[in-house]
Each structure stands twice: as structure tokens, then as C-alpha cells.
Amino acid sequence: MAGTYKVGKKWRADWFDNDGIRHRKRFDTKREAEGYLVQVGAELKQDVWVDPDKVPTFGEVCDDWLKDRIAQTTVPGTGYRPSTLAQWQSHVAHIKVCVGRITASDVDVTTVQRMIAKLHLPEKDGGRGLSPRTVAKVKTTASRVFRFGMAKRKKTGIHVNPITLLEKTKDSSGEQSEDGLRLHVGLHEVTEREVLTPQEVKEVILAAEPGFYRTIIATAIYSGARISELLALPWSNVDFEQSVIKIRRTLSTARVKPIDGQQKKPTSEERVRWFDPKTKRGKRDIPMPLTLANMLKAWREKCPKSRLDLVFPNEFGQVANRTGIGRHGLKPALEKAKVQKKITMHSLRHTFATMLIHLGRKTEQISEYLGHADIIVTLTVYAHFLKEKKQDTMNDLERLIENG
């Protein structure tokens, strides 16, 4: 039973929910009160009406969504990778700063548009200062939260996903600066400042501390494997007869932050987990040159014994600290070799790719060695070097016309 009546200068909508609880709300006009009752009546009929006083904030819905994702990961081999969960937690932190305190049912397209604008806005101007690529990822995460909320709409009051109502944003207009630089690039395009030249490669390897550091740095350069793949590499996957390194797994040491203290802090052993490679094409065989094969054979004689048969364990035979490799191995080698570039362990993967480009390897082959999801990634990331390689003199076109 529902109806409207005047109370002083206001109009009141009066109704009972499906549990028999009475609700009343005031409006300025009779039309507003009646319109609201029509909306409530439709929601009651569909059994999706939620008491406005019990609707959570959007930040609370975000937390519930994260708890649900984490709960799915409690059984080994199920759910999501720690790196994925950690990334989602970062996205949710940005979302909560922008719209976390707003009632979930009140987050609409306009609210989301304001959130996106704040994500793009530089920090000095009160925004979050995120790159367009990161903003796109945060939007995708927000969309997942909205879908989660819609599935639980009797609790959250969320009936639509505003992200799907936004007009699709074009990633790049193709605009350039006056000196010829692209003003926006989705995937990061590698430049000379982020890779080593062949001469620098030689100097850095020689400058690296012999043993563990020199061998893992050289292996990263000669194979293009990710550091997480090298730290997960067992000796059984180094095939000296076929001269290939077989990438079959990767490790994750990403840490997922506890939510409301419900998760126990993981031990160092629990933080190390093993996964399939990053992409479907990640399982691959990488040819091993003789120089690298000899270095690995020499290292095998000195390598600490590991129950996991690891090629690059720490001194105790356990999984090595990936951060320490860059800090204590690569950085001193770069300083000793007097290389003044922003080079990380991941930069050595880029170095491998760019050297193959200069050697004239086909892009498809380079993409296969790198384990990229598809060749578009390779073409985009190494576009700068691929452009340099492709020099067409058009001599054949000239001869065709002259002999025509």
C-alpha cells in the first residue's frame, strides 16, 4: 500500500517495503513524490528495492569486491595472481580517493566522468597524475566493481554500470609536437636511452661481479627473458645439447595488502609463488649462443645447491631477491662501466630485442623469443628501432618504370 499526502508545505510519499516495513520521504512537489513512488513500486515489484539508509558507499563495495577476489585465491592453483590482486588494490585506492565516500547507488555517469578527469589531472593540480594507459586500467577495474555491485543490487543499490554508458575514448589522435614527437603513446615505446649498445653490453658484463651477478645479467641480455622467468628457471630447462633455454614458468613475489585485518601477513616462503608465463605465448624455447652456454656451464659448477634445482638461487639455495639483483648487481656494473643511462633488469630484455632488430631478425621471430601476447606489442614497443631498420631505396620501382 502506498500513497502521497501533504504535510505543511511539503508532500510526503508513504509506502511499505516487501518486508512490511513502513517508509516515508518528503518532497517539494506532489509530482516528485508520485514519481518517486512509481520508481519504488517498480523496484519492489522486481524485488530489487534497497533501503537508502542501508546502501553502502562505493568504497565499501570496492572493498567487498576485493575481498571476494582474494577469497577465490585461497586455494593454491585457483583465483588470481598476487600481482593482479596487488594491481587491483592500487586501482581501488585511486577510485576510493575520487568516489569512495559517495553512496553506491548515487554513482552515475557524471560522477564517473569527474573521477576520470581527476585521475588524469596532475598531482600538483589536485589530481592523481595517472597516465592514459593507467586510467584505462582503473576504468576497467571500476567496471568490474560495478558488475559485482549489480549482481548484489539488493544490498548495494547498484542497477547499472555507468562505465558502459560512457562514450568510448579514442586512445590517440596521432598528433605530434612541433619537433616530431608523438604526444601520446599507449604502450611505452623504447628509445636508445633505455637500451645498451653492443659495446656497452660487453663492458657491463665484464664490469659485473663474477659468478651469480655476471651470469644472470648476461643471461638476461642473451635470452631476453624476464627476470621473474630467470629466477624460476630450473637447470632441467637449460638444454645444452639443443642449445636452448626453455621458459615454462615464472614466479611472483607480489604482496597483497590485508583488507580490514582479515588476512594474515604471509611469510617469506608464502610470498614466493609459481605461475605459467605471463602470456599464452610465454612458454617458449630461446636459442642459446655458445658464449652464454659456456658461462652457464661454468656457473653450474659454483651454483649453490637448491632443492628446487634453480639456476639462479641465492647463497642459501632459495629464491633470490629480484630487487637486490638490480641494486647490488646491475647498478654497480653500470657505474663501473660508466654507462649513464636509465637501465634496469627489464631494460636488458629490451636490449636483446633491439640487437636482434639490428641483426635483421624478422619481427615475428623476435616476438616469439620475447613471448609477447601478439606481434602488435612487439611492433609498438620497438617501433623506433624498426623504423630505423626499414630503409627502402625504391631502386626496384625506378628500374620498373625505366624499363616499362
N, C-alpha and C positions, 0 to 999 in steps of 0.2 A: 504494500500500500504506500502511495507517495502522493504528495501534493505541494502546492505553494500557497503562501498567505503573507499578508503584510504585517510587519512588526515595526511600528513607528514609521520612519521614512524609508525603511529597508524592506526587501522581500526575502522571505525565507523558504528554502527548499527543504522538505521534510520527507524522509524515506527510511525503510528498513532494509538491511542487507540480507543475504541468504542465510545468515545465522540468526536472524531475528533481532539483531541489534539496531537500535534507532540512531539515525544520523540527521543532523540539521546544519545547514550552511546559509549564510546571509549574502544577498546580492543587492546591487544598487537598483536594478530594474526587474520587473516581472519576467520580461523576455529572457534575461540572463538566467534567472532561477529556473524557468521552464526548460531552457536549452540544456542547462546542466543536468536536470532530471532525465531528459531524453538520453543524454550520454551515459549517465549512471545506469539507467534502465537497460540499455543495450549491453553494457558490461556485465550487469547482474545476470541477464539472460544467458550470456555466453560463459558465465561463471569465471570471469577474469577481473572482476572489480576488486580493488585493493583500497583499504582504509588509508587515506592520505597521511594520517598521523603515524602510520606504521611503515611507510615507504622508506627504504634505506637511502643513504646518499650514494652517489655514483662511485665514490671512493670505496665504500663498503662493498658494493657489487664487484668492483675490481679485485678487492682482497679475496672475496669468496671465489671468484673465478680462478685466481692464482692458487688458492688452497686446493681447489678441485684438480687443477693441472698437476700440482705437486703430489696429491694423493694418488693419482694414476701412475706415479713413477716409483712408488714404494717397493714394488716387486721388481727385482733385477730383470732386465730384458724387456720391460714394459714402459709405457708412457713416453716421456720426453727426455732429451739430453740435458744435462746440467747447464750447458752453455746456452741452450734455448730458453730454459727457465730463467736463467740469470738475465738474459736479454729482455725477456718479457717483464721481469721485475723492474728493469731500468725504464722500459716504456711506460709501465703503470705509474712509476714515480713521476714522470713528466705529466701524464694525464691527470693525476690527483692534484698536482700543483695548479693546473688550469681549471678543472671542473670537479675536483674531488668532493667539495663540500656541497655541491648542488644536489637537490633531491633527484633521485634516479629518473623518475617519471617526467621531470622537467627538462631533462637534457634533450634538446631538439636540434634541428639543422643549424639554426642561428648560433646556438651555444657551441656546437662543434666547429663552425666556421671561425668563431672567436678563438677557440682553442688552437686551431691550426695556425691562425695568424700569430698567436703568442709563441707557438713552437718555432716559427720561422724568425721571429723578431730577435735581434741581437741582445745579449745579456745586459749590455750597458743601457739599453732602452727598456729594460724590464721584461724581456722575453726569455726564451730558453736557449736561443742561439744554435738551433739544430740545423744540420744540412738538409737539403731537399730529400735526399735518399733516406735519412733517418726519420724525417717527418712522415714519409710514406710508410715506413715500417711501424711507426707509432699509430698511424691511422688504421693499419691492418689489425694491430693488437686491439685497438678500441672497438673495431668492428666485431672481433671475436667476443669481447666482453658484452657488447650489445646483444649478440645472438644468444649468449649464455643467459643474459637477463630476460630475453623474450621467452626462453624455454622455461623460466621460473617466474613468469609475469604475475602470478597470483601473489608472489612475495615481493617482487621488485617494482611492479607497476610499469615495466618497460614493454611497450607493444610494437614498437618499430625500431629499425636500425637506421638512424639518421645518416650514417656513412654512405649507405646505398642510395640515398636521395640527393647526395651532392653531385654536382656536375663534374665529370671526370676532368682532372687537371692534366694538361699536356706537359710532359716532362721537360722538353726542351724546344725552344723556338728556333734554335740554330743561330742565334745572334752571336756576333763576335765583338770583341773590344777593338779599338782603333788600331792596335798593334797586332791583330790577327788571332788573339787567344779566344777560345770558346768561353762564353760567360757562364755556362752551366754544363756540367758533365755528370751523368747519373752514376755510372761506375767510375772508379778512380782510374785515370789514365796515367800510366807510369812514364816518368821522364828520366833523362840522363842523370839527374841529381839523386835518383833513388836506386841506381844500379852501379855495379862495379865494372870497369873496363877489364879486358883480359889481362893487362899489365897489373892493374890493381888487385885482381884476383890472385895472381901469382905472389904479389907482395904480402897480401893479407894472410894467405895460407902459411907462408914462411914465417910471418910475424906471430902467428898464433902459437900458444903454448903447446909443445909436442904432447902427443897422447890423446886424451879424450877431446879437448877443445879443438885441436888442429884437425882431428879426424872427422868430428861431427860438422865442423864448418865446411871442410872440403866435400863431405858427402852431400850437404845441403846445396852446395854450388854445382856439383857434378850430376846431381839427380833431380833437382827442382822439387824435392819432396817437402811437404810442410813439416815444421818442427814437431808437431803432435804426431805425425806419421813416423818420423825417425825415432822418437822416444818410445814408440810402440813396436818398433821393428825387432823381430827375433832373428837370431842367426840362421834359423831354418829357412828364412825368406831371403837370404843373401845367397844366390845361386852362382858360385864361382865357375862352375862348369859351363853354364849357359851365359855367364856374364850379365846377369840381370838382377835388379833389386825388385822384389815382389811386394808391392804395397797392398796389404789386405786388411789393415785395421788402423785405428787412430785412438789416442787416449784423450780423456777430458779431465782437467783438474778444476773446472769451473765450480764456484761455490754459490749455492743457492741460499739467500738470506732467510732466516727463520721469520715466519709471519705470526705475530702475536705470541711468540714464545712457544708455539706448538711443536716446532721441530727441534730436535736435539742437534747440537753442534757436531758435525761429522769429524771423525778422527782423520789423521793424515792418510791412512790407508783407505778409508771410505771415500776420500775426495778423488782418488785415482780410479777412473772407470774406463772400460774399453768399449769402443764402438766400431761399427762399419765406417769406412771412409766418408768424407763429407758429402760426396755426390754419388749418384748411381754409377758414374764412370770412374769413381775413385779407386776401385780395385784394378790395378794395372801393373804391368811389368816395364821397368825403366832400364834401358841398356846401361851397362856399367863399363866405362873406359878402363883400360889397363892400369892407368895411374891410380885410380880410385880403388880398383881391386887389390892392388899391391898394398895400398895404405890400410885397407880393411883387414887384410891378412896379417899385417904387422900388428895392428891394433888388437886383433883377436888373441894374440899371444899374451897381451898385457891386460886385456879386459877383465874387470872384476867378475867373479863367478856370480851368476844370477839364477835363482830358481825359476825365473821367468824366461831365461835364455835371451835376455835383452842384449842388443848390440851396443846400446849406449846407456848403461845403468850408472848410478852414482858409485862412489867408492865402496858402499856397503852392499852393492848388488840390487838396490831398489831403484824405483823410477827416479830419474834425475829431475832436478828443478829447472823447468824451461826458462824461467826468468833469469836464473843465475847464469845460464849459458850465454845470454846476451850481455849481461852485466860483467861477468868475470872472464868470459872467453872472447866474444866478438869485439866488445868495446876496446879492451887493451890492445887487441891485434890491429884494429883500425888506427888507434893512436900511434902505435909503434910504426905502422906502415905510412903514417902521415896522410891518411885518407880523410879529407874534410867533407864528408857527405853524410846525409841522414840515412844511415844503413842499419837495418835490423836483421834478425834471422829471416824474416819473411822477405826482406829485400834480396837475399841470396837466391830465393826462388825466382824472383823477377830477373835477377842476373842470368840465371840458367836459361830462361825463356828468351831474353834479348840476344844472348850469344848464339842460340840456335837460329834465331831470325837472321842474324848477320851471316851465319853459315849457309843460309839458303834453304833451311828445312821448310817443308810445307806446313802451313798453318794448322791443318788437320792433325798432322803428326805431333806438333808442339802441344796442341790442345789435349791430345791423347796422353802424352807424357805427364802433363800437368794435372790431369784428372778433372778438367773443367766440366761443368754440367753440360755445356754445349759450346760450339765453336764461336758463337756470338760473344761470349765472355772474353775469349782469347783475342778476338778481333778488336774489341772495345778497349780492354786494358792495355794492350800493346799496340794500339793504333799509331802512335807516334813513331815507333820503330818500323812498323810495317810500311808506313808511307815512305820512309827513307829507302827501304829496300826496293820498292817498286819504281823503277825508272825505265820508262818505255820511250825509246828514241823515235818511234814511228817510222823507222827506216823501211820496214816492210810495206807500210802504206804508201810511202813515197815511191818505192820501186813498182808497186802495183799500178799506180796512176801513170808513171812514166812509161811503162811497158803496155799500157792499156790500148 
